[in-house]
Amino acid sequence: RLVAHSGLRSAVRRRPAAAGRRECSAVGSSLIARLLCHSLPAAPAAEQEKTRAKIIPVSLVALAGYGRGELNPASDVELMFLHPHTGDVVPEAIAQTVEQVLYFLWDIGFNVGHSMRSVREAAALATREMLTKTAMPEARPITGEVDLYQRLRAHFRR
């Protein structure tokens, strides 16, 4: 049903050959975003129902080709789970949220590259590593706490 609503079928019908590659990769990115927009909010809610733990906000950020909106078939879905925690140990609630989203994506057959970082960690890593720094301009928020993503972007505007 999600494929039908995503526009992928109509894109394939309109452009049957190689001419539709960009359109199909953009629609594929949109489809994944729709899946994530539903799965991220459900993950902490399910965990809270079981454990009564406090829900900690997370921002889900697309990176690399997925961040550019160009998810080709069989490409990895590159994600960063951005969280506000600043301590050395990530709270169990955040770890469980990330785990549930990743298991969902793996179960439906996606290859997922992922990281889980605080805003401070992501900014510090980008300062130290050129690969991370060059990936940040292509990053885009998918779902979750937008303020976390905006704080990270503000770091790169300085």
C-alpha positions in Angstrom: 0.0 0.0 0.0 2.8 2.4 0.8 4.4 1.7 -2.6 1.1 2.6 -4.3 0.8 5.9 -2.3 4.5 6.8 -2.9 4.1 7.4 -6.6 6.7 4.8 -7.5 4.4 2.7 -9.6 3.2 5.7 -11.6 6.8 6.9 -12.0 7.8 3.5 -13.5 4.7 3.5 -15.8 5.5 7.0 -17.1 9.2 6.4 -17.6 9.8 2.7 -18.4 13.5 2.9 -19.2 16.7 4.6 -18.0 15.1 8.0 -18.4 13.3 7.7 -15.1 16.3 6.8 -12.9 16.3 10.2 -11.1 12.6 10.2 -10.6 12.6 6.6 -9.3 15.5 7.3 -6.9 13.7 10.4 -5.6 10.5 8.4 -5.2 12.4 5.7 -3.4 13.8 8.3 -1.0 10.4 9.6 -0.4 9.0 6.1 0.3 11.7 5.5 2.9 11.0 8.8 4.5 7.3 7.9 4.8 8.2 4.6 6.5 10.5 6.4 8.9 8.0 9.1 9.7 5.7 6.3 10.9 8.2 4.0 12.6 10.3 6.6 14.6 7.3 7.9 16.7 6.0 4.4 17.2 9.3 3.1 18.6 9.6 5.2 21.8 5.8 5.0 22.4 6.0 1.2 22.3 9.0 1.2 24.7 7.3 3.7 27.1 4.2 1.5 27.2 6.4 -1.5 28.3 8.7 0.2 30.7 7.1 3.6 31.6 10.4 5.2 30.8 10.5 8.9 29.8 10.5 9.5 26.1 13.7 11.3 25.0 13.4 13.2 21.7 15.4 11.9 18.7 15.9 13.5 15.3 16.4 11.2 12.4 18.8 12.6 9.8 19.4 11.3 6.3 23.0 11.2 5.0 24.9 10.5 1.8 22.8 9.6 -1.2 19.7 9.3 0.9 20.4 12.8 2.3 20.5 14.1 -1.3 17.2 12.4 -2.0 18.9 10.0 -4.4 18.3 6.5 -3.1 19.0 4.1 -5.9 17.9 0.5 -5.7 20.1 -1.6 -3.4 21.7 1.5 -2.0 22.3 1.7 1.7 20.0 3.9 3.7 22.4 6.1 5.6 20.9 7.5 8.9 22.1 9.4 11.9 20.0 9.3 15.1 20.6 12.6 16.7 19.8 12.9 20.4 20.2 15.5 23.1 22.0 13.4 25.7 25.4 14.6 26.7 26.7 11.9 29.0 29.1 9.1 28.3 26.4 6.4 28.4 23.4 6.7 26.0 20.1 6.2 28.0 18.4 2.9 27.4 15.3 4.7 26.0 17.3 6.2 23.2 19.1 2.9 22.5 15.8 1.0 22.4 14.2 3.6 20.0 17.2 3.3 17.6 17.2 -0.5 17.8 13.5 -0.8 17.0 13.7 1.5 14.0 16.8 -0.4 12.7 15.2 -3.8 13.2 12.1 -2.6 11.3 14.3 -1.5 8.3 16.4 -4.6 8.4 13.3 -6.9 8.6 11.9 -5.4 5.5 15.1 -5.8 3.6 17.0 -2.5 3.7 20.8 -2.2 4.2 21.2 0.5 6.8 24.3 2.5 7.7 23.7 4.3 10.9 25.2 6.3 13.7 23.8 7.5 17.0 25.2 10.8 18.2 24.5 13.7 20.4 24.5 17.1 18.8 27.8 17.8 20.6 29.4 14.5 19.4 28.3 15.1 15.8 29.7 18.6 15.7 33.0 17.5 17.3 33.4 14.6 14.9 32.8 16.9 11.9 35.4 19.2 13.2 38.0 16.3 13.4 37.0 14.2 10.4 36.8 15.6 6.9 34.6 12.8 5.6 32.0 13.7 8.3 32.3 17.4 7.6 31.7 17.0 3.9 28.7 14.8 4.6 26.9 17.4 6.7 25.8 19.8 3.8 23.9 16.8 2.3 22.2 15.9 5.5 18.5 16.5 5.8 16.0 15.9 8.6 13.5 13.2 8.1 11.5 13.1 11.2 11.6 13.6 14.9 12.8 16.5 17.0 13.6 19.2 14.4 15.3 21.4 17.1 18.2 18.9 17.4 18.9 19.0 13.7 18.7 22.8 13.7 21.2 23.0 16.5 23.6 20.8 14.5 23.1 22.9 11.4 23.7 26.1 13.4 27.1 24.7 14.4 28.1 24.6 10.7 26.9 28.1 9.9 29.4 29.6 12.4 
